[in-house]
């Protein structure tokens, strides 16, 4: 099938087998999928090499937008993955019972320099450096630090007295 202009089809289209390559020549040609109520359900912006979900003008390589947050753009030091909304905005990490959801930071030659996560079974948040847990927040609100090389440890708990926190 060869066409010199627009290819238009109505009804269902079925393809069986083969590979689909869009924009093989690398031309500045965007690709857009429209949803039932969303004009920019999925946009590949060829001029910036960015993907937008819910936006025609993505701020980074992957930008997911449910609604505009206003006249703001992502910080260029943290724009690889942008989540944007006009009200409460967030993301969810779902993991199995007894398992952990974790965000890990790394670099070349070390893929786990720092991390924080939540363990479903133990019901606690942990923060770590170089794969070692450094700080823990448990279900009772207790914050504790693992012992350092010199044996010192830190524990912060709620205090029933007049001071809001007790140090141990």
C-alpha positions in Angstrom: 0.0 0.0 0.0 1.5 3.3 -1.1 -0.1 6.8 -0.7 1.2 10.3 -1.5 -1.3 12.0 0.8 -3.6 11.2 3.7 -4.8 7.7 4.1 -8.3 7.6 5.4 -10.3 4.5 6.5 -13.6 4.0 8.2 -14.6 1.0 10.3 -12.3 -1.5 12.0 -8.8 -2.0 10.6 -7.0 -5.3 11.3 -3.3 -5.9 10.8 -1.8 -9.4 11.4 1.9 -9.8 11.8 4.9 -7.6 11.0 6.3 -4.6 12.8 4.9 -1.1 12.9 7.4 1.7 12.5 6.1 5.3 12.5 8.3 8.0 11.1 11.1 5.7 9.9 12.8 8.7 8.2 13.0 10.7 11.4 11.0 13.6 10.0 9.4 16.2 12.3 6.0 14.5 12.2 4.0 14.1 15.4 1.8 11.1 16.2 -1.4 11.5 18.1 -4.1 9.2 19.4 -7.4 10.7 20.3 -9.7 9.3 23.0 -13.4 9.4 23.5 -13.2 12.7 25.4 -9.5 13.5 25.3 -8.0 15.1 22.1 -4.4 14.4 23.3 -4.8 11.0 24.9 -1.3 10.0 23.6 1.0 12.4 21.7 4.5 11.7 20.3 6.1 15.1 19.7 8.7 14.5 17.0 10.4 17.9 17.3 11.2 17.4 21.0 11.4 13.6 21.2 8.8 13.6 24.0 5.7 11.6 24.8 2.6 13.3 26.2 -0.3 11.6 27.8 -3.1 14.1 28.2 -1.0 16.9 26.8 0.1 18.0 23.3 3.1 19.9 24.7 5.0 17.6 27.1 7.6 19.2 29.4 9.9 16.2 29.5 10.5 12.8 27.8 7.4 11.5 29.5 4.6 13.9 30.7 1.3 12.6 32.1 -1.3 15.4 32.6 -4.8 15.0 33.9 -5.3 18.8 33.9 -3.1 21.9 33.7 -1.4 23.1 36.9 -1.3 26.6 35.3 1.6 28.5 33.8 4.3 26.3 35.1 6.9 24.0 33.5 8.9 21.2 34.9 12.4 22.0 36.4 15.0 21.1 33.8 16.9 19.2 36.4 14.0 16.9 37.1 11.9 16.6 33.9 12.4 13.0 32.7 9.0 12.0 34.2 6.4 14.7 34.8 3.1 14.2 36.5 0.7 17.2 36.3 -2.8 17.9 37.6 -4.8 21.0 38.6 -5.9 19.6 42.0 -4.4 17.0 44.3 -1.9 15.2 42.1 0.1 12.0 42.7 1.2 8.6 41.7 0.6 5.2 43.3 3.0 2.3 43.7 1.0 -0.9 44.3 2.8 -4.0 45.6 1.7 -7.4 46.9 1.0 -8.2 50.5 4.1 -8.6 52.5 6.2 -6.9 49.7 7.7 -3.4 49.4 7.2 -0.5 47.0 10.5 1.3 46.5 12.0 4.3 44.7 15.8 3.9 44.1 18.4 6.4 43.2 21.6 5.3 41.4 24.3 6.3 38.9 26.8 4.7 36.6 28.4 1.7 38.2 26.1 1.8 41.3 22.3 1.3 40.7 21.4 1.6 44.4 23.0 4.7 46.1 19.8 5.7 48.0 16.3 4.6 48.4 13.0 5.0 50.2 10.1 2.7 50.3 7.2 1.3 52.2 7.0 -2.3 53.3 3.4 -3.6 53.2 3.8 -6.5 55.7 5.9 -4.7 58.3 4.0 -1.4 57.8 6.9 0.9 57.8 8.7 3.5 55.7 12.5 3.1 55.3 15.2 5.4 53.9 18.5 4.0 53.0 21.9 4.9 51.6 24.1 2.4 49.7 21.6 -0.4 50.2 21.7 -0.1 54.0 18.6 1.0 55.9 19.4 4.3 57.7 16.1 5.5 59.0 12.7 3.9 59.8 9.3 5.3 60.4 6.9 2.6 61.9 3.2 2.3 62.0 3.1 3.9 65.5 4.9 7.0 64.4 8.3 6.0 65.9 11.3 7.2 64.0 14.5 5.3 64.5 18.0 5.3 63.0 20.1 2.2 62.7 23.3 2.1 64.7 26.2 3.9 63.1 29.8 2.5 63.0 30.5 4.0 66.4 27.5 2.4 67.9 25.4 5.6 68.3 21.7 5.3 67.6 18.9 7.8 67.4 15.2 7.2 68.4 12.4 9.8 68.2 9.1 8.9 69.8 5.9 10.7 70.9 6.1 11.9 74.5 3.1 12.0 76.8 4.6 14.9 78.7 4.6 18.6 77.8 7.4 18.3 75.2 6.1 17.0 71.8 9.0 14.6 71.3 11.4 12.6 73.4 14.9 11.8 72.4 16.4 8.5 73.4 
